[in-house]
Structure formats: C-alpha cells, structure tokens
C-alpha cells in the first residue's frame, strides 16, 4: 500500500532519541513523531484515493473509444470574442477534440480571490492556483492531507505522486510534527514546536533554494543566484522563452516537444550564467518533472487523448498577462482559466512523472549534444564539472539504467541521501529506520536505500550545494537568505476573472499534444 514517502521513516517503534539537543525536550519530539505515525486523516486519504484512482484510470481507457466525442462549446465563447471583455494573448486558440466525461472548472464553490499581502505564494504555480481558489488554505500555509486532496480534485494528481511531493515538501521545507508547510517563503505559522520544530524541519517554505522541488533551470522562474534570490515570482523573460518554444516547436502548444526545447534552453542559460548552478538529483530530476506538469496537468482536456496545451490555459495557470501593444509579459495571480477548463480524465501517477523526466532529459541532451547534464558549476559561470548522465544516475543491476524503475529507484535513493545529510546531526539512522523507508516507490521493487547513488558523491563539494538547515544553522548562503518571508508580488490582478480572448480558434490536430514516451538511453 502506498504510504507517505519519507514519513514512513518515523513509523518504527524502535525509533529512539539519543540525538536530542540540549534545548529540546524528548516529550515534544515524541509528540511530533506520534502525530506523524498516527494521523488517520492522511493514511486513510491516501489509501482510499489510490483505490478510487485506479478504478478511474481503468474506466477512462475502457470508455474513451466507446463514447462519442462531446462537442466543445462554452457559454463564454461569445464574451471571449470581444477584446473589451477579454485579455489578449498572441498564439491562436486550439480547442480540445474530446471532452466527453471530463470534469469542468472553475467550480462556483471555489471562486478565485486575489491573494492578500500576507498570503504565502511561491515557485509552484499549481499550488498557488489551489490557494487562490481556496482548495488549500488561502493564506498559503497548508498540510500534507489538504494538498493531496486538493491536487487530486483539481488536477487529477495520482495519490502516489501527490504523497511524494507533499511529503517531501514537509520533510525538507516544513514542519514535520504538524505536517504543515508554506507554499512560499519562511513563515512562523508553520512552526508548531518552536525551537524543537526548527530541529525537525528547516521551515524554509517551498521558496527555500534546492530544499526539495525548487531548483535551477526552472521553466517559469529565475535561478536563485541570478535574480537576487527571487526564485518564486513568475519571470516574464523565462515565460517569453517558453512561449517562443511553443510557437516554433510546439505548433502553437506548450506541449512536450515545446517543453523539451524550453528545458534545453533554460538549462544552457543557467549553466552558462549562474556561477552557483547546481543540477544534482533529486532536485534536478524534480525540476525536470515539474516542467512536464504544464502539459500533463494544465492542458485543457486529457494529454494524449484529445486535450490541448493551449496558451489561454497554460498562461492562466502561470499568471502570465500579455500586453498586446508592447508584446511584454507581466505577472498576475494564478487562477483556473475563467473561460472554462476541463481536467484530465485519469490520474497522473508517479510512473507517468518518471516517464516525463526520462523523455525531457533525453530530448534536451540530444538538442544540446551533451548526454551528461547532471553536475554543478564551481563558482563561476560555465565552470561545469562533476557531470554524469541519467543512465549513470539510474545505475545498473538493481537500478537498471534509464528505465522507469531505474530512475525511480535512483530518485528514491537520492531523496534518502538528502534526508540523511540534512538530519545527520539529530537523527539516529539505524537499520530499523532504514527498513521503514518505503511508500510511493514500493511499486517499483526498489532495493532498500542506503544513501544517494554513488555518482552523487561529489555533490557536497560544490558551492551551490544546499546547506543543511539554512533557517537554523546557515541563515545566509552566498549572500542571499533562503529563509526570507517573501511572498510573491504582482504587476496586476484579475479580480474580475476576465477570460483570455478567443484568438483564431481551431480544432487541434490529433496527436499534437502527446504523452511523454521515453526515448533512447543517454
């Protein structure tokens, strides 16, 4: 059964506390551990959701070819045709070819609201969207259970993928005892145990550089060291590059071919200009996977089954606003497309996410002519070294190279290695704890992890390596704070929920928004 990734580490009855610091009370730690082990809401949610989603996927593929295609219509089409009632966007509109049986959004009970200045927003447009609509707390302080339920409801995220991402967010950036984390910057509202909470969770929030999901070469954000620590606001130049890839490679869509090209471009730019560029798994792998979410989750309809990664949908979820006079892009809060949007028809499970990582990596490596994309700079732009490839990361034998199982098991090992590095001073990492490291990756039959893959041995020697507990022990890194309470700032708001204009609409060609299919091993 799929349980919370990483939280199972704490489920051992043999867990002891010889590592307690002088300013911590054993009773407080035990209270935190018991909260994790005995949280029925989270464990029941994951179990029930997993079974429900398996049936949903089976029903989708059984029925999608048996039912007639529903005509794509919307009461907002007329409104979207008048520029005075809509926001312009450059690329032509592509309509999905099949929306039969798909759930339509926005939902009236979850209206968009402008975020307040005290609300946390961060580097993940999906979570920002969920908060702006109230599917998770609008203040941006959320829990693992809330994230899993909301991600499934709105985006049809698989229980295993959601548990892994939300669980990792808490372990590396949030408050373990309460299972709360900030979707933006550091925030005192996530700390349930004061100084004790600081010992268990670094509490940087998701904006903390390289804590878990945030990383260099992002598809919509600037690198932490290239923009004075602003890795959380939508970067107009980066999104403009994404738009160009959609125009030149994606046939007008922000689809997998466009994402591959955009990732290759962003990777090269970061590597050539960021002196502290750091691209080691697991953060690098998760950054690649997050690139895919634009097509995998934000497409209007189901990717690979009639859905389209059209600009009006992708821009709305990313908060991109286009100026028709200047061609510039500005940032407004993310929201579910007010013109109407259809959720994908079956869950995006962890396996699809791993397939996307392989597909994007292999595609970008081919474009760049450089199979070894993992590594880091040594303190100056373009000083890349310590490089290794995805197949080397996946390894051989038990891992199996560039396969779904190989990459999944290697990511599990890398996350585990990061956990041990992060908490080596305060955790007893005995055999009983190691043997309980399971969860979303159990389906792959991975060997029990004993640390990060060997090719990552040099990672801590690079200046961009994430420092342990930055909010407690290393408050500043290379002159920039990873623990700032900053939340996102916007050039404008869309309080009136104005939709994007209907721009030269046409039905998308079959196969124009393909699923990721892993290619040749590199």
Buried (B, 14 or more C-beta within 10 A) or exposed (E): EBBBBBBBBBBBEEBEBEBBEEEBEEEBBEBBBEBBBEBEBBBEBBBEBBEEBBEBBEEBEEEBEEEEEBEBEBEBBEBBEEEEBBBEBBBBBBBBBBBBBBBEBBBEEBBBBBBEEEBBBBBBBBBBBBBBBBBBBBBBBBBBBBBBBBBBBBBBBBBBBBBBBBBBBBBBBBBBBBBBBBBBBBBEBBBBBEEBBBBBBBBBBBBBBBBBBBBBBBBBBBBBBBBEBBBBBBBBEBBBBBBBBBBEBBBBBBBBBBBBBBBBBBBBBBBEBBBBBBBBBBBBBBBBBBBBBBBBBBBBBBBBBBBBBBBBBBBBBBBBBBEEEEEEBBBBBBBBBBBBBBBBBBBBBBBBBBBBBBBBBBBBBBBBEBBBBBBBBBEEBEBBEBBBBBBBBBBEEEBBBBBBBBBBBBBBBBBBBBBBBBBEEBBEBEEBBBEBBBBBBBBBEBEEBEBBBEBBEBBEEBBBBBBBBBBBEBBEBBEBBBBBBBBBEBBEBBEEBBBBBBBEBEEBEEEBBEBBEBBEBB
